[in-house]
């Protein structure tokens, strides 16, 4: 499996450090992390059906559209608008969008076939959030797919550790588990809350070298 570590190009507050990777330069799986306003941040992960130039174009449209929409609407509203933009081109997209606000509960929205679910979840220092596409849990091994329970086991073993440690552990587990060339794109974004500091000067941890 070939991995490429990518930085979304911004630094979250020091209380929410991140690490992430995706598999391909041209593909349909993506993640992003960006500032919405002086306090809030957005974490996004998505999977556009297909590969190649068309999928890469849809990925770019999704990423840039969500960045543009984020300051003006809710996660659910942003995903609804994105669905409106992608539908005419016939680009199916599954996505999860999390708004992280240290002054309020986190607000999450997930979208699949334009069926949206928005929930709120309070996070505390020491909590870790793992966003991933189905290519991670569907990695094939001798006993079948990797599945969510193996991902949960790896996450449990790195509970409380920095985001890059968890991301590297998941990557290592996937490499050990995989018995054939992975055919699906993969993306992973790990966020770890480290403390009450909500300044924007904390920076991000270095993504795993892969």
C-alpha positions, 0 to 999 in steps of 0.5 A: 500500500502506498501512502502519502501524508498530506497537510491540509495547509493550516494549523488547528489550535493547540488544544486539537492537534491532528495527523492524517494521510490519504493514499493517492495524489489523484483519487476520490478520498480526501480530508481537510482541516481549516479555520471557520472563524476566530474560534471554530474549526472544521474537520472534513473527510469524504469519499467520491465514487470513482478514481482518476481525473473526474474523481479528483475534480469532484474532490477539489470541488467538495473541499473548496466548496466546504471551505467557502460555505463553512463560515455562513452555514451549519455542517448540515447546510454546507453538505446540503449545498455541496450535494446540490453542486455535485448532483448534476455532474453525477458524482456520488459523495459520502462525507462527514463534516465536524465543526470543532468549537472550544466555546460550544459542543461540537456539531457533526453532520454526515451525508450519504445519498443526501440523507443528513444526520446532525448531532452534537457531542461534547469533547474533553481533553484527552479525547480522540476523534478518528475520521476515516473512509471505507477504504480503511475498514475494507482493506482486505486480509487473509480473514476478510476485511479489516472492519471497524472492530479492528480499527477500534482495537488499534484506537483503544491501544493508543488511547490518550496518545498524540494524534500522530501516534494513533495515525501511525498505529492504524497505518502499521496495522493496515500494512500488517493486515493487508495481503493483497494490493489495496484497490480502494482509496483511503483517507484518515484524519485523527484529532486529539484534544490536548488541553484547555488552551484554545489559542491558534498558535499551537500548530499541528503535529507532524503527520506520520512519515509514510 
